[in-house]
Amino acid sequence: GRRYVATPLSAPDFVRVAEAYGLPGIRVAKKSEVVPAIKKAMKHNGPFLIDFVVEPEENVYPMVAPGSTLAEIIDDPKKKIEVKAKPKETSNL
């Protein structure tokens, strides 16, 4: 019973593609690997590829909730958004 918003597609091994072009690359599959990978890339003089593996169930921000518009993008789920209700229109009948 899980609902997915996309079709899983296979992709090439981007780290190997980068290496084929003479560029260094690294794959990040755990949260604990993110900061060290970014530091390694920042120390490198030139292009450096980081392939982030993200699980389909993971909430990735910014995102647009189903049925919402781009104007309703969620960029920080911890920040409370206050929506002001429109005043009710009264009829003068």
N, CA, C and O atoms as CSV, one atom per row, in Angstrom:
chain,resi,resn,atom,element,x,y,z
A,1,GLY,N,N,0.663,-1.162,0.000
A,1,GLY,CA,C,0.000,0.000,0.000
A,1,GLY,C,C,0.744,1.304,0.000
A,1,GLY,O,O,0.175,2.295,0.458
A,2,ARG,N,N,1.977,1.396,-0.477
A,2,ARG,CA,C,2.647,2.703,-0.527
A,2,ARG,C,C,2.281,3.418,-1.816
A,2,ARG,O,O,2.012,2.783,-2.836
A,3,ARG,N,N,2.272,4.734,-1.763
A,3,ARG,CA,C,1.970,5.541,-2.940
A,3,ARG,C,C,3.245,6.254,-3.385
A,3,ARG,O,O,3.918,6.908,-2.588
A,4,TYR,N,N,3.557,6.120,-4.641
A,4,TYR,CA,C,4.743,6.763,-5.190
A,4,TYR,C,C,4.322,7.834,-6.190
A,4,TYR,O,O,3.280,7.715,-6.835
A,5,VAL,N,N,5.121,8.858,-6.312
A,5,VAL,CA,C,4.793,9.957,-7.210
A,5,VAL,C,C,5.576,9.879,-8.519
A,5,VAL,O,O,5.460,10.767,-9.363
A,6,ALA,N,N,6.352,8.847,-8.687
A,6,ALA,CA,C,7.146,8.724,-9.902
A,6,ALA,C,C,7.342,7.255,-10.243
A,6,ALA,O,O,7.067,6.371,-9.431
A,7,THR,N,N,7.810,7.017,-11.429
A,7,THR,CA,C,8.111,5.664,-11.862
A,7,THR,C,C,9.594,5.426,-11.656
A,7,THR,O,O,10.414,6.236,-12.089
A,8,PRO,N,N,9.956,4.320,-10.997
A,8,PRO,CA,C,11.387,4.062,-10.807
A,8,PRO,C,C,12.057,3.767,-12.153
A,8,PRO,O,O,11.631,2.878,-12.891
A,9,LEU,N,N,13.078,4.504,-12.447
A,9,LEU,CA,C,13.828,4.316,-13.680
A,9,LEU,C,C,15.262,3.963,-13.333
A,9,LEU,O,O,15.822,4.479,-12.367
A,10,SER,N,N,15.845,3.090,-14.119
A,10,SER,CA,C,17.248,2.768,-13.880
A,10,SER,C,C,18.099,3.866,-14.508
A,10,SER,O,O,17.678,4.536,-15.451
A,11,ALA,N,N,19.269,4.032,-13.984
A,11,ALA,CA,C,20.169,5.067,-14.476
A,11,ALA,C,C,21.564,4.471,-14.578
A,11,ALA,O,O,21.851,3.445,-13.961
A,12,PRO,N,N,22.422,5.101,-15.344
A,12,PRO,CA,C,23.794,4.600,-15.407
A,12,PRO,C,C,24.510,4.837,-14.081
A,12,PRO,O,O,24.036,5.589,-13.229
A,13,ASP,N,N,25.635,4.196,-13.924
A,13,ASP,CA,C,26.489,4.429,-12.760
A,13,ASP,C,C,27.192,5.768,-13.012
A,13,ASP,O,O,28.199,5.829,-13.717
A,14,PHE,N,N,26.651,6.829,-12.429
A,14,PHE,CA,C,27.153,8.174,-12.710
A,14,PHE,C,C,28.597,8.375,-12.256
A,14,PHE,O,O,29.323,9.166,-12.858
A,15,VAL,N,N,29.021,7.681,-11.219
A,15,VAL,CA,C,30.412,7.794,-10.774
A,15,VAL,C,C,31.335,7.247,-11.860
A,15,VAL,O,O,32.371,7.841,-12.159
A,16,ARG,N,N,30.955,6.115,-12.448
A,16,ARG,CA,C,31.782,5.542,-13.527
A,16,ARG,C,C,31.746,6.411,-14.783
A,16,ARG,O,O,32.751,6.534,-15.484
A,17,VAL,N,N,30.597,7.008,-15.064
A,17,VAL,CA,C,30.513,7.912,-16.217
A,17,VAL,C,C,31.469,9.088,-16.005
A,17,VAL,O,O,32.203,9.469,-16.917
A,18,ALA,N,N,31.455,9.658,-14.802
A,18,ALA,CA,C,32.367,10.767,-14.494
A,18,ALA,C,C,33.817,10.326,-14.661
A,18,ALA,O,O,34.625,11.035,-15.261
A,19,GLU,N,N,34.137,9.154,-14.128
A,19,GLU,CA,C,35.506,8.642,-14.228
A,19,GLU,C,C,35.906,8.410,-15.685
A,19,GLU,O,O,37.063,8.614,-16.051
A,20,ALA,N,N,34.949,7.983,-16.520
A,20,ALA,CA,C,35.235,7.768,-17.943
A,20,ALA,C,C,35.628,9.076,-18.630
A,20,ALA,O,O,36.354,9.066,-19.624
A,21,TYR,N,N,35.150,10.191,-18.100
A,21,TYR,CA,C,35.500,11.505,-18.631
A,21,TYR,C,C,36.675,12.131,-17.886
A,21,TYR,O,O,37.008,13.295,-18.110
A,22,GLY,N,N,37.295,11.367,-17.010
A,22,GLY,CA,C,38.454,11.867,-16.286
A,22,GLY,C,C,38.126,12.706,-15.070
A,22,GLY,O,O,38.983,13.429,-14.562
A,23,LEU,N,N,36.880,12.616,-14.594
A,23,LEU,CA,C,36.470,13.385,-13.420
A,23,LEU,C,C,36.350,12.476,-12.209
A,23,LEU,O,O,35.893,11.340,-12.334
A,24,PRO,N,N,36.751,12.955,-11.039
A,24,PRO,CA,C,36.552,12.155,-9.835
A,24,PRO,C,C,35.085,12.185,-9.410
A,24,PRO,O,O,34.368,13.153,-9.662
A,25,GLY,N,N,34.663,11.115,-8.768
A,25,GLY,CA,C,33.287,11.064,-8.284
A,25,GLY,C,C,33.158,10.130,-7.105
A,25,GLY,O,O,34.012,9.273,-6.874
A,26,ILE,N,N,32.082,10.303,-6.360
A,26,ILE,CA,C,31.825,9.478,-5.183
A,26,ILE,C,C,30.317,9.288,-5.045
A,26,ILE,O,O,29.536,10.179,-5.379
A,27,ARG,N,N,29.923,8.130,-4.556
A,27,ARG,CA,C,28.507,7.846,-4.313
A,27,ARG,C,C,28.250,7.953,-2.809
A,27,ARG,O,O,29.004,7.413,-1.999
A,28,VAL,N,N,27.185,8.650,-2.452
A,28,VAL,CA,C,26.797,8.829,-1.056
A,28,VAL,C,C,25.473,8.108,-0.843
A,28,VAL,O,O,24.465,8.446,-1.464
A,29,ALA,N,N,25.483,7.104,0.045
A,29,ALA,CA,C,24.274,6.313,0.295
A,29,ALA,C,C,23.777,6.430,1.732
A,29,ALA,O,O,22.674,5.982,2.045
A,30,LYS,N,N,24.586,7.030,2.611
A,30,LYS,CA,C,24.204,7.180,4.020
A,30,LYS,C,C,24.305,8.650,4.422
A,30,LYS,O,O,25.141,9.391,3.905
A,31,LYS,N,N,23.444,9.057,5.349
A,31,LYS,CA,C,23.482,10.445,5.827
A,31,LYS,C,C,24.843,10.797,6.407
A,31,LYS,O,O,25.304,11.931,6.275
A,32,SER,N,N,25.486,9.829,7.049
A,32,SER,CA,C,26.785,10.085,7.673
A,32,SER,C,C,27.887,10.350,6.640
A,32,SER,O,O,28.959,10.839,6.994
A,33,GLU,N,N,27.630,10.031,5.373
A,33,GLU,CA,C,28.628,10.233,4.319
A,33,GLU,C,C,28.498,11.588,3.618
A,33,GLU,O,O,29.378,11.975,2.850
A,34,VAL,N,N,27.410,12.303,3.878
A,34,VAL,CA,C,27.139,13.547,3.145
A,34,VAL,C,C,28.210,14.603,3.393
A,34,VAL,O,O,28.821,15.092,2.442
A,35,VAL,N,N,28.446,14.960,4.638
A,35,VAL,CA,C,29.401,16.035,4.948
A,35,VAL,C,C,30.814,15.685,4.482
A,35,VAL,O,O,31.459,16.524,3.854
A,36,PRO,N,N,31.327,14.471,4.765
A,36,PRO,CA,C,32.666,14.144,4.263
A,36,PRO,C,C,32.766,14.206,2.733
A,36,PRO,O,O,33.792,14.626,2.200
A,37,ALA,N,N,31.717,13.796,2.031
A,37,ALA,CA,C,31.739,13.835,0.564
A,37,ALA,C,C,31.782,15.272,0.061
A,37,ALA,O,O,32.523,15.586,-0.870
A,38,ILE,N,N,30.996,16.137,0.672
A,38,ILE,CA,C,30.988,17.544,0.257
A,38,ILE,C,C,32.340,18.190,0.556
A,38,ILE,O,O,32.850,18.960,-0.258
A,39,LYS,N,N,32.922,17.886,1.712
A,39,LYS,CA,C,34.249,18.429,2.047
A,39,LYS,C,C,35.297,17.966,1.039
A,39,LYS,O,O,36.152,18.744,0.617
A,40,LYS,N,N,35.219,16.677,0.654
A,40,LYS,CA,C,36.163,16.127,-0.321
A,40,LYS,C,C,36.011,16.839,-1.664
A,40,LYS,O,O,37.004,17.178,-2.309
A,41,ALA,N,N,34.774,17.061,-2.078
A,41,ALA,CA,C,34.524,17.743,-3.349
A,41,ALA,C,C,35.014,19.188,-3.305
A,41,ALA,O,O,35.569,19.686,-4.283
A,42,MET,N,N,34.810,19.859,-2.177
A,42,MET,CA,C,35.226,21.259,-2.047
A,42,MET,C,C,36.751,21.401,-2.062
A,42,MET,O,O,37.273,22.415,-2.526
A,43,LYS,N,N,37.464,20.392,-1.560
A,43,LYS,CA,C,38.927,20.435,-1.550
A,43,LYS,C,C,39.512,20.181,-2.935
A,43,LYS,O,O,40.640,20.580,-3.226
A,44,HIS,N,N,38.729,19.509,-3.792
A,44,HIS,CA,C,39.216,19.172,-5.129
A,44,HIS,C,C,39.229,20.416,-6.013
A,44,HIS,O,O,38.271,21.188,-6.031
A,45,ASN,N,N,40.309,20.597,-6.732
A,45,ASN,CA,C,40.430,21.734,-7.640
A,45,ASN,C,C,39.875,21.328,-9.001
A,45,ASN,O,O,40.583,20.741,-9.820
A,46,GLY,N,N,38.618,21.643,-9.234
A,46,GLY,CA,C,37.984,21.292,-10.506
A,46,GLY,C,C,36.671,20.577,-10.279
A,46,GLY,O,O,36.206,20.464,-9.144
A,47,PRO,N,N,36.067,20.090,-11.361
A,47,PRO,CA,C,34.774,19.404,-11.240
A,47,PRO,C,C,34.881,18.132,-10.412
A,47,PRO,O,O,35.891,17.430,-10.450
A,48,PHE,N,N,33.824,17.852,-9.668
A,48,PHE,CA,C,33.770,16.656,-8.818
A,48,PHE,C,C,32.308,16.238,-8.733
A,48,PHE,O,O,31.451,17.051,-8.386
A,49,LEU,N,N,32.015,14.980,-9.046
A,49,LEU,CA,C,30.637,14.505,-9.036
A,49,LEU,C,C,30.308,13.806,-7.721
A,49,LEU,O,O,31.075,12.968,-7.245
A,50,ILE,N,N,29.169,14.154,-7.141
A,50,ILE,CA,C,28.642,13.431,-5.982
A,50,ILE,C,C,27.297,12.856,-6.398
A,50,ILE,O,O,26.381,13.595,-6.758
A,51,ASP,N,N,27.186,11.539,-6.347
A,51,ASP,CA,C,25.937,10.842,-6.684
A,51,ASP,C,C,25.236,10.505,-5.374
A,51,ASP,O,O,25.646,9.588,-4.662
A,52,PHE,N,N,24.176,11.250,-5.059
A,52,PHE,CA,C,23.422,11.022,-3.827
A,52,PHE,C,C,22.336,9.981,-4.073
A,52,PHE,O,O,21.498,10.150,-4.958
A,53,VAL,N,N,22.351,8.906,-3.290
A,53,VAL,CA,C,21.331,7.863,-3.377
A,53,VAL,C,C,20.221,8.241,-2.405
A,53,VAL,O,O,20.461,8.376,-1.205
A,54,VAL,N,N,19.002,8.412,-2.923
A,54,VAL,CA,C,17.869,8.829,-2.100
A,54,VAL,C,C,16.773,7.778,-2.217
A,54,VAL,O,O,16.367,7.416,-3.322
A,55,GLU,N,N,16.299,7.294,-1.083
A,55,GLU,CA,C,15.230,6.296,-1.071
A,55,GLU,C,C,13.933,6.911,-1.582
A,55,GLU,O,O,13.670,8.086,-1.326
A,56,PRO,N,N,13.114,6.138,-2.304
A,56,PRO,CA,C,11.859,6.675,-2.847
A,56,PRO,C,C,10.906,7.210,-1.777
A,56,PRO,O,O,10.125,8.121,-2.051
A,57,GLU,N,N,10.961,6.659,-0.564
A,57,GLU,CA,C,10.060,7.096,0.502
A,57,GLU,C,C,10.536,8.362,1.204
A,57,GLU,O,O,9.791,8.959,1.981
A,58,GLU,N,N,11.767,8.770,0.936
A,58,GLU,CA,C,12.355,9.925,1.625
A,58,GLU,C,C,11.688,11.220,1.168
A,58,GLU,O,O,11.458,11.421,-0.024
A,59,ASN,N,N,11.385,12.080,2.111
A,59,ASN,CA,C,10.862,13.409,1.782
A,59,ASN,C,C,12.041,14.316,1.467
A,59,ASN,O,O,12.913,14.531,2.308
A,60,VAL,N,N,12.061,14.834,0.271
A,60,VAL,CA,C,13.156,15.686,-0.171
A,60,VAL,C,C,12.597,17.089,-0.394
A,60,VAL,O,O,11.606,17.264,-1.103
A,61,TYR,N,N,13.229,18.072,0.207
A,61,TYR,CA,C,12.748,19.450,0.128
A,61,TYR,C,C,13.706,20.297,-0.673
A,61,TYR,O,O,14.916,20.077,-0.609
A,62,PRO,N,N,13.202,21.263,-1.431
A,62,PRO,CA,C,11.812,21.702,-1.501
A,62,PRO,C,C,10.969,20.700,-2.278
A,62,PRO,O,O,11.475,19.981,-3.140
A,63,MET,N,N,9.671,20.660,-1.960
A,63,MET,CA,C,8.764,19.759,-2.656
A,63,MET,C,C,7.404,20.420,-2.825
A,63,MET,O,O,7.070,21.393,-2.149
A,64,VAL,N,N,6.635,19.861,-3.747
A,64,VAL,CA,C,5.268,20.317,-3.973
A,64,VAL,C,C,4.363,19.154,-3.611
A,64,VAL,O,O,4.470,18.076,-4.196
A,65,ALA,N,N,3.475,19.363,-2.653
A,65,ALA,CA,C,2.568,18.305,-2.206
A,65,ALA,C,C,1.572,17.968,-3.313
A,65,ALA,O,O,1.243,18.824,-4.134
A,66,PRO,N,N,1.092,16.722,-3.339
A,66,PRO,CA,C,0.105,16.338,-4.349
A,66,PRO,C,C,-1.103,17.270,-4.314
A,66,PRO,O,O,-1.616,17.593,-3.243
A,67,GLY,N,N,-1.547,17.695,-5.480
A,67,GLY,CA,C,-2.706,18.575,-5.581
A,67,GLY,C,C,-2.396,20.042,-5.351
A,67,GLY,O,O,-3.288,20.885,-5.445
A,68,SER,N,N,-1.138,20.360,-5.050
A,68,SER,CA,C,-0.743,21.749,-4.794
A,68,SER,C,C,-0.140,22.369,-6.048
A,68,SER,O,O,0.156,21.674,-7.021
A,69,THR,N,N,0.035,23.672,-6.012
A,69,THR,CA,C,0.662,24.384,-7.119
A,69,THR,C,C,2.094,24.738,-6.743
A,69,THR,O,O,2.495,24.598,-5.588
A,70,LEU,N,N,2.861,25.196,-7.724
A,70,LEU,CA,C,4.237,25.606,-7.439
A,70,LEU,C,C,4.290,26.773,-6.469
A,70,LEU,O,O,5.296,26.963,-5.786
A,71,ALA,N,N,3.229,27.553,-6.400
A,71,ALA,CA,C,3.171,28.669,-5.454
A,71,ALA,C,C,3.068,28.168,-4.015
A,71,ALA,O,O,3.315,28.924,-3.076
A,72,GLU,N,N,2.703,26.897,-3.838
A,72,GLU,CA,C,2.533,26.318,-2.502
A,72,GLU,C,C,3.679,25.373,-2.148
A,72,GLU,O,O,3.489,24.407,-1.409
A,73,ILE,N,N,4.861,25.655,-2.674
A,73,ILE,CA,C,6.018,24.798,-2.445
A,73,ILE,C,C,6.363,24.735,-0.960
A,73,ILE,O,O,6.244,25.731,-0.246
A,74,ILE,N,N,6.786,23.570,-0.505
A,74,ILE,CA,C,7.195,23.373,0.888
A,74,ILE,C,C,8.720,23.384,0.894
A,74,ILE,O,O,9.351,22.496,0.320
A,75,ASP,N,N,9.313,24.382,1.540
A,75,ASP,CA,C,10.767,24.430,1.582
A,75,ASP,C,C,11.341,24.103,2.950
A,75,ASP,O,O,12.521,23.772,3.059
A,76,ASP,N,N,10.539,24.189,3.978
A,76,ASP,CA,C,10.996,23.851,5.326
A,76,ASP,C,C,9.815,23.265,6.090
A,76,ASP,O,O,8.958,24.011,6.565
A,77,PRO,N,N,9.755,21.933,6.214
A,77,PRO,CA,C,8.593,21.317,6.857
A,77,PRO,C,C,8.452,21.650,8.337
A,77,PRO,O,O,7.374,21.474,8.905
A,78,LYS,N,N,9.515,22.127,8.969
A,78,LYS,CA,C,9.454,22.442,10.399
A,78,LYS,C,C,8.896,23.836,10.651
A,78,LYS,O,O,8.462,24.156,11.757
A,79,LYS,N,N,8.915,24.666,9.598
A,79,LYS,CA,C,8.408,26.030,9.723
A,79,LYS,C,C,6.891,26.002,9.578
A,79,LYS,O,O,6.362,25.462,8.606
A,80,LYS,N,N,6.201,26.582,10.543
A,80,LYS,CA,C,4.745,26.629,10.480
A,80,LYS,C,C,4.321,27.726,9.514
A,80,LYS,O,O,4.834,28.844,9.543
A,81,ILE,N,N,3.387,27.377,8.672
A,81,ILE,CA,C,2.862,28.339,7.712
A,81,ILE,C,C,1.480,28.746,8.171
A,81,ILE,O,O,0.596,27.910,8.359
A,82,GLU,N,N,1.308,30.047,8.347
A,82,GLU,CA,C,0.008,30.549,8.788
A,82,GLU,C,C,-0.800,30.956,7.568
A,82,GLU,O,O,-0.390,31.820,6.792
A,83,VAL,N,N,-1.937,30.330,7.414
A,83,VAL,CA,C,-2.821,30.653,6.302
A,83,VAL,C,C,-3.988,31.434,6.860
A,83,VAL,O,O,-4.721,30.951,7.723
A,84,LYS,N,N,-4.155,32.647,6.361
A,84,LYS,CA,C,-5.251,33.484,6.840
A,84,LYS,C,C,-6.503,33.166,6.039
A,84,LYS,O,O,-6.479,33.145,4.808
A,85,ALA,N,N,-7.584,32.924,6.742
A,85,ALA,CA,C,-8.854,32.632,6.081
A,85,ALA,C,C,-9.438,33.911,5.519
A,85,ALA,O,O,-9.326,34.986,6.110
A,86,LYS,N,N,-10.062,33.767,4.365
A,86,LYS,CA,C,-10.733,34.920,3.769
A,86,LYS,C,C,-11.984,35.220,4.574
A,86,LYS,O,O,-12.663,34.296,5.024
A,87,PRO,N,N,-12.302,36.493,4.765
A,87,PRO,CA,C,-13.542,36.812,5.486
A,87,PRO,C,C,-14.744,36.348,4.665
A,87,PRO,O,O,-14.741,36.421,3.436
A,88,LYS,N,N,-15.752,35.878,5.356
A,88,LYS,CA,C,-16.950,35.405,4.670
A,88,LYS,C,C,-17.648,36.579,4.010
A,88,LYS,O,O,-17.795,37.658,4.585
A,89,GLU,N,N,-18.070,36.328,2.787
A,89,GLU,CA,C,-18.815,37.360,2.075
A,89,GLU,C,C,-20.273,37.269,2.492
A,89,GLU,O,O,-20.847,36.183,2.569
A,90,THR,N,N,-20.849,38.404,2.754
A,90,THR,CA,C,-22.266,38.413,3.140
A,90,THR,C,C,-23.093,38.961,1.998
A,90,THR,O,O,-22.663,39.847,1.259
A,91,SER,N,N,-24.237,38.438,1.878
A,91,SER,CA,C,-25.146,38.856,0.820
A,91,SER,C,C,-26.109,39.897,1.367
A,91,SER,O,O,-26.616,39.748,2.479
A,92,ASN,N,N,-26.364,40.931,0.614
A,92,ASN,CA,C,-27.291,41.982,1.033
A,92,ASN,C,C,-28.667,41.771,0.408
A,92,ASN,O,O,-29.262,42.719,-0.104
A,93,LEU,N,N,-29.163,40.579,0.443
A,93,LEU,CA,C,-30.491,40.306,-0.131
A,93,LEU,C,C,-31.583,40.542,0.839
A,93,LEU,O,O,-32.754,40.357,0.508
